[in-house]
Structure formats: C-alpha cells, structure tokens
Amino acid sequence: MQTIAKGSLVLVTGATGYIGGRLVPRLLQAGYRVRCLVRDPARLQGRPWLDQVEVASGDVMRPESLAPAMTGVAAAYYLVHSMAGGQGFHERDLAAARHFGATAAAAGVGRIVYLGGLGDPATQLSQHLRSRQQTGEALRASGVPVTEFRAGVIVGSGSISFELIRYLIERLPVMICPQWLYTCIQPIGIRNVLEYLIAALETPESAGEIVEIGGADVLTYGDMMLGYARARGLKRRLVPIPILTPRLSSYWVHLVTPIPAAIAQPLIEGLRNEVIVRDDKARRLFPEIVPFGYQRAVELALARLDSGEVETMWSDALMTTQGDVPAVVLSTLEGMNLEHRQRHVPEPAETVFRAFAGLGGSRGWLYMNWVWHLRGLLDRLVGGVGMRRGRRDPDNLRVGEALDFWRVEAVEPDHLIRLRAEMKVPGRAWLQFHVHPQPGGGSVLSQTAYFAPKGLWGLVYWYGLYPIHQVIFAGMIRKIAERAARLEAAGRG
C-alpha cells in the first residue's frame, strides 16, 4: 500500500457536517485536491473554501449517483451516519456503506478513511455504537483498504458532546446525575481527530487497520462537566441518583439544551459503555501526533466561541423533527398561504441585507422577542427543536445551518435569505426576507411568511395565529428598517 501523494484527488462525504466541514480546508492546506459529495450542493454555499473544491451531487442511498463522484479519486473519507436513530437507522447505515464501498472498489479508489465509534466490541455496546462499528465492517467487505478510526466523545467548539456539557453547566448550578455520568471515557479534541484523519493518507501502514484514538485523559462524563465548570469559573454540584434511564435523561437534555431527545438518546445510551483506548496502535502508527488532555480541549473550544470563529456546528447536519426534507424552491404559490409585507427604506441594499441577516441567536428577532421564546418553549415541550440552537455566527449565515428553530434554506448575498421552519407545525412554513435596490437610491425591503397547511389542523393553525402574526411581522419589518438605519449611520460615523 502506497502513500496518497500530495496533489491527489480526495473525496469527502459529510462535508456539510461537523467533522467534514472542518476536514475539507485542512486537506486543501495539506496540498490535496478535494471533491465534496453532497446531496444538495446549495448547502455548501457560504463556505470560504467552496471555490477551491469540486462539488459532486450524490446520495449514498442511491448507488447510481455515486460513480461520477468516484472518478479519479485516490482516497475517500466516509463521514456519514444516522445520529438520530429512528426505526431502521441501522439498516440504512449498513446499506449506505455497502453502496459506497462497492462503488469505490469499482472505481479503483485506493483507500477509504472512516471515523467510527470507540468501544470494546466484546461487550454489550449500545445499538448506535454497534452500528458504527458494523458500518466499518461493511466498508471493509468491499475489498478497498480501510483505515477505521474509532473515537469516543469529541470535544470542540460546536461539537454535540461539548454543547451538551456547555448548556447543562451554564444553566444548572445543581444537577441530578444518572449512572451514565460515572462511566469511564476517553474524550479527544477535534484538532487531534483532524490530525489523525489527514495523517492516514500519508501513513500506508494504517491501511486495513482499526485505530482507536483518544485524548490524554481517562475520566467520567461527570469529571468532564466539572472540568468545564472550572474553566468557566463556575461552582457546580452533581447529585447522583440511580433511577434516571437513558430515555428519561434524553427528555431532560431535550428541555435544558438545544439537543433534541431523538439525538440525545442514542448519544446517552452510548455513554453507558466504557469507551477507552485499549491498545497503542495510534501511537505506533502516528508517533508525530501527541493528543492533548481534556482541559486543553475545553480551553481551545471556549477560545473559539469567545472569538466567534466556530467553523461548523453539530446542527449543520439535517437532523430535524421533520426528517431530512429537501429544500423547496418557492416558485409556485399553489396550496400555500402567505403574508407579505413591503417597506421602502433609504438605506442601500447591502446595509438592509446586513440588518435582516443578523436576526436570531443572542440578538433576537427585534420585536416582541418574548413571544419568539415562548413559541420556542412550547415547541420544546412537544418534542421540537425549540430556540436553543441559536446561530453559528452573529452576522453571517450559510445555507444548511440552524438558526434558532429555523434552517437556512437560501442565501443570496445583499439580496435574499429564506428560512425553513423546523418547529413542530401542522404543515410546512418558511420566512423570507429580500431587498431590491431602487434606481433613484434606497431600497425596497420585502418580508414574506409562507405556510403550506397539512389538513384541517393546518388551516386552523394558520388562521388561529394570523392576528398575532400580523402584529409580530409588522413590528419586525419596522425594526429591521430601523436597524438598517443604525448600521448605515454607524458606517458613516
């Protein structure tokens, strides 16, 4: 087995997700050519590296779509999995891996690099961890040499494990602790994970190997929580109780953090398993990588958050209460209700765009913000995503990322933003802002709420809330215009 030479073409799946979105620019920096396999190329819009990569449209569940993406590829990263369980997720994961492996073999791909889950296969692993390891087996069955890394908890700004700890510790001075908080685990920083993934290409000895990776510390999830509290200068107390099951724990996490119960439950079930590195293969194959400890990983993550330089977040992937629904281009209004508002403003289009592109997150929605938070709370109570996901960056939006209880569906710089609702509603809803420059100066700001009702309850929902929507949307467009005026004045000052 040979080294994957610099300048070779490398395929990355999962480029819209947490790991893949950070891997791509580092591969480019390392001297590789990169092709991203995505279901919807529009979801890469806004990535600073987009003009440096090739983009191939394809779906691992549709094997006929994979062959064009594999042409000329020397190595491929497989970073796809079903985090939110649901019925049949295990079978879908295995089918996807078989499709990918078979196509890679037919295309002559020299290596597959896969990031799976850490855990002793001889023990009673959770269904999620077992599925991650069996996915590696399905990839190896193709005959293509596979380097499978197995990691446990990954710590980094925006990672699901770090966000779980961050929200719990920031909000709860005293926490009841189920038994899984005292299982031994070996967390690893996201920087070390990326180092291993890239080093595999330059280490031919790693082909065909299962490599367990972890940080410098073995500790419990409770230790991780208290370690985060120390880094933030917070005093926190953990109170152990024996009766909180993973299912009940996931509901608790659902109410307190941005992570929905459907995603929290498989994550928590995996934490019942001891996930520690059992051999030194990583050190022998990659002696140049020296994993750092948990406290250092927390410090790096907090520094990223404080500076506003979070590259990717766990919520970038399309894991929602409504499932992985495709983007909809609103070219027809048949069957839709809409509420459209328009306002002439003296500011230029680029300033008005900045005003509505900065909505949500810690800045809020400018008008009757308490109503937005009440709607988010009600959504959480019925199993929805709620408002706690916030936004990745206070001013910049990318297609595909979460924004409170919306998903960014379209971004046209200095012109348009469209958001798709991910709260639980009896139908499908969008909120769109767009601005058009006027020949004589100034702009026209438009704001449109679209709703495609589902059955009678959808109509009841739309017309029942229409009076409050009139008040909120009228106030919001006025506040956007006022914010645009402030931004323009600040730019002149």
N, C-alpha and C positions, 0 to 999 in steps of 0.2 A: 504494500500500500504506500502510495506516494503522498507527499505534502501537497495540499491545494495551493498552487502558486498564486502569488500576488498578481492581480490583473485578471484572474479567473472570474467567470460569471457565477454568482451565488444567488440562489433563490431563497427568499424569506417569506414564509407564511405567517399569518398573525401580525402583519406589520401595523395594523390598526389597534393592536392590543398593547398591554403594559410592557411586556418584555420585548416584543418585536419592534415596537415603536422606538425603543432605545437602542436596540441592536443595530438597526439599519445605519444610522450615522457613524457608528463606531466601525462598522465594516468598511464604509467608504473611507474613513480616516486611515484604516489599516491598509488601504490600497486595493480593495476588491471592487469589482463591478457588481451591482446589486439589481436584482429584479424582484419586485414585490408581487405576490399573488394575493389578490383581494377579490371579494365578491362584488363590491361596488367601488370602482376607482375614485368616485367623488369623495369618499370618506378619507382619502389621503390629502384632500385639499387643505392648504394652510401649513403643511409640514415644511420646515425650512429646507429639507433635503430633497423635496419632490422632483425638482428639475435635474437632479443628479442620478436618478434611478430610472429603470424601466418599470412599467406597470403592466401586469397581465391580469385580465379579468378571468376568474375561475372559481370553482367551488369544490372543495374536497369531497362533497357528497355527490358530485356529478363528474364521474371519472372522464367522460368525453371532453370536459372543459380543461383538463389538466395537461394534456400532451403538448399544446403550443407553449405553455409556460415552462416546460422542462427542456425545450430545445436549447442545446448548447450549454446546459448548466453543469458545472463541475461538482457542486455540493449544494445541498438543500437543507434549510432549517425547518423543522416541523414543530411549530409552536401553537398548535390548535388543540383545544379540548373543550368539553362542556362543563363549565364550572357549576352552573345551576343544574342540578340533577334532573329531576323530572322523569317521567316514565320513558324508558327506552334509551336513556342517555348513554349507557354502557355500550349497547349495540351500535348506536350511531358513531361513537368514538372509534370502535373497532372497524366498522365498515369504512369510515373515512381514512383510517391509517392503512387499511388494505388497498384502497384505491390509490392512495398517494404512493405507497411502496411499489405497487405493480407498475404504475406509470413511470416512476423514477428508474426502475430496472429496465423497462423497455427503452427509455431514452438514454441509457448508459450513464446515468448520474453516478459519480464516483463515491459519494458519501452522503449520508443523512445524519444530521445532528438534531437530537431530540432532548427536550427538557421535560423530565417526568417527576414522579413523586418519591421522596425518600421514605423508607420503611422496610422492616425485615419481612420478606415475602413468606417466611416460615411461620409468621404469627397471623392472628386474625385481623387483617387490615380492614379499614373501612372500605365501603364499596367504591368510594371516589379514589382512594389511593390504589386499590387493587386495579381499578380500571386504567389508571395512569401507567401502571407497570405492564399491564396486558397490552396497552397501546404500543409500548416499546417492543413487545414480542411480535405484534402484528407487523410492525415496520421491518424487523429483522427477518421475518419469514419471506420477505420479498427477494432476499438474496443480496440486496445492496448493503455494504458495510455501514453499520450504525454506531455512532457514538452517543450513548444514552447517559445523560447526566441526571442524577436523582437528587433533588433538593427538597428541603422541608420548608420552613417559614422563610420567606424572602422579605427583607427589611429595606425599605427605600421610600422616598417621598412619593406618595400616591399609590403605594402597593396596598393590596387589600388587607394584609395582616397588620401593616403599620397603621392604616387608617382605623382599623378595628380598635387597636390599643389606644390610639390618639383620642378618639371620641369618648371611649369609656373613661379614660383617666382625666381628661379635661372636664368632663361633666359630672362625674360621680366621686365625691370625696370618700364615700364608704361603699364598697361593693360586696355583694354576696357572691361567693365563688364556688362554682361546681367543681367536681372532682377533676375534670379535664385540665383545669388550670395548674395542676401539680404533676402533670406528665412531663418527663424529660424530653427536651427537644434541642436541636442544634441549629439556630437561625443563621442565615447568611445574608450579607449585604448585597444589594443589587449590583454594586460595582464589581464585586468578586464574581457574581454569576455571569455577568457580561464578559469578564476576562476569560473565564473558562470556555464560554461558548465560542469566542473568537480563537482562542489558543488551540482548540480542537482541530481547526483547519491546518495548522502548522505542526501538528503532532501526529504523524501517521500511526504511531503505536497505539493511539486511542481508538482507532477504527475497530469495530467489533467488540468494544468494551462497555461495561456498565460502570460508571464512575459516580460514586457517592460524594457529594460536596456539602460542606457546612462551614460555618464560621469558627472562630477560635474558642467559643464558649459553649458549654453544655449547661442548660438551665431550664427552668419551667416557664410556662406562659405567665404565671404569676410573677416570677422574677423579672420577666420582660416588662410587665406593667409597672412594677415598682422602679425598674431601671429608667423607664420613660419619665416617670414622676420625678425622679432625681434630676434628670436632665432639664426638666422644666421648673425645678424648684418647688414642686408641689408635694404636700403631705397627703398620702392616701392610705387607706386601711382596707385590707382584704379579709372578709369574714367567710370561712369555708362552711358549706352545707353539703350534705350527701345526696340530696334528692333532686337536684336540677338536672334533668336529662338533656341530651343534645337538642332535642326538638324544642323543649321549653327554653333552653338557652338561646336558640336561634330567634325565638319570638322576643326575648329580652333584648338581644342585639338589634333586632329589627326596629324596636321602639326607640332605642337610645342612639344608634349610629345610622349612617346613610346606607348600610348594607342590608338588602332585603333578606328576609328569612329563607327564601329559596336558595340563596347563595351562601348564607351564613351556616345553614345546617350541614351540608357536606364538608365545609371547612372545619366546623367544630367537631364533627364525627371523626375527622382525620386527626384532630388533636388528642383524641383518646389513645392513639397509638404512639409509642415511643419512637421518635424519628431522630436517630443519631447516626453519625457515620461509623460504620463497623470495620472499615479497612483503610489502608493508607494509599490506595491506588491513585487518588488525586494528587497526593504529594509526590509520588514516584513519577507519574506521567507529566505533571506540570510543576516542577520544583520552583519555577520562577514566580508562581502565584502564592502569596502568603496571605491567607484570609485574616481579616481583622476581626475584632470582637464586637459584641452586640452594642456596647455603649458607643463605640466609634460609629457604627452604622446608624444609630439614632441621631447622633450629633450631625452627621452628614445629611440625613433626611431633614432634620429641622432647619439646617442652614439653607437647603434648597427651598423649603417652604417660606422661610423668612425673606429670602431674596426674590421670591416669585418666579423661580426658574424650574418649575415642575414640568418635565418633558412629557410624561404620559401619566395616566391615572387608571386604576382598575376599572373605572366605569366607562373608559373609552370603548370597551368591547360592548356589542349589542346584547346585553343580558338584561331583559326588562320583564315587567309583569305582563306585557302583551306579547312576549316572544320576540324572535328575531324577524321583525317585519321589514320588508324592503322599503326604500324611500319611495315616496309618491310625488310625482311632478303634477302640480295642480293646474293642469291645462284645461280642465273641464270643471264646471260647477254643478253638473247634473247630480242630483241627490244630496247636495250639500247646502247647509245653512251658512250664511256668512254675515259678519258685522264689520262694515268697512268705514273707516274714518280718514279724513284728509285734512291737512293743515298747511298753509303757506307760511314759510319761515324765511327770514332774511339771511340766514347763515348759508354758507356753501355746502354742497352735498357731502363732502368728506367730513366736515365737522358734525353734521347731523347723523351721519353713519356712526361716528365715534360715540355719539350720545346714546343711541339705542344698542350698539354693540357692547356697551358696558353694563347692560341690565343684569340683574340677578346676583347671586352669590352674596358676599358681605355688603355690597352696595344696595341690594334690594331692588324693588320694582317701582320705586319713585313715588307711587301713590297708593295709599291705603295698604301699606306693606303688611300690616297685621292680618288683613284678610287673606293675603297670599300665604302667610304662615299658618293660619287657621285651616286653609284648604290643604296645605301640606300635612298638617297633623291629622286631619280626617282621613287623608289618603293612607298614612302610615297605619292608622287604626284598622283599616280594612285590607291591609296587606300590600299597599302600594309603595312606591319608592320614596314618597314624601319630598321635602325640600332640602334634606341634609346633605345631598351630594355637592351642593354649591357649584363652583366653577373652577376650572384649572388655573386660569389667568384672569385678573380683574378687568382687562381691556381687550384681549384678543380671543377670538373664537375659531375653532376648527370644526369642519364637518365631521359628524360622528360622535363628538364628545357630549358628555352630560352637562346640563345647565339647570340646576335645581330639579324640578320634575319634568323638564323638557329634554329632548335630544336635538342637537343642532343638525338640521337636515340639509341646509343650503347656506352658503356664504358667498356673496359676490361683493368683493371689496368696494367700499364707497357707494354701494347701491342697495344691497338686499341681504336680509337674514330671515330664514324660515326655521321655526322651531316646531317639532312634533311632540305632542303631549304623551307622557309616559305614566301619568297618574291614572288611576282606575276610573274610567268613564264608560258609559254605555254607547260606545261608538269610537270614532277617531277624530282627533282635534289637532289643529295647527294654529300657530300665531305667527304672522308675517309682518315684517317691517321693511319698507323700501323708500328710497328717496330719489327724486329726479331733479337735476339742476334746471333752472329756468333761464331762457335766453337773456332776459334783462337783469339777471342777478337773483340771488336767493335760490330757494328750493321748494319742492312740494314733498312733504312727509306724509306717507300713507301707512296706515296700520289696519290689518285685516285679521279677524278671527274666523277660522273655518271649522265647521263641525259636520261630520258625516254620521248621522244618528244610526243606531242599531235598534230597530224595532220601536215599539211604542214607548219604552222607557227612555230611549234616546231622545225622542221628541219631548217627553215630559221634562227631561233634564235640561234641554236647551231652552225651552220656553219658561221653565221654572226659574232658571238662573239669569234669564235675559235682562231683567231690570237691574240686578246688581252688576252684571257685565257692562251694561250701558254706563253706569256710574264709574266703574273702575277703568274701563278703556278710555272714556272721555277724559278722566283725570290723568291717565298715564300719557296720552299723546300730548297733553298740555305740558306735563312735567318734562317730557323728552325735549320739547321745543325750548323750554326754559334752560335745561341742562346744555343744550347746543349753544344757547346764547352765552352761558357762563364759560363754556370751553373756548368759544371764539374770542371772548373778552380776555381770557387768560392768555391766549396765544398772542394777542396784540400787546399785552402788558409787558 
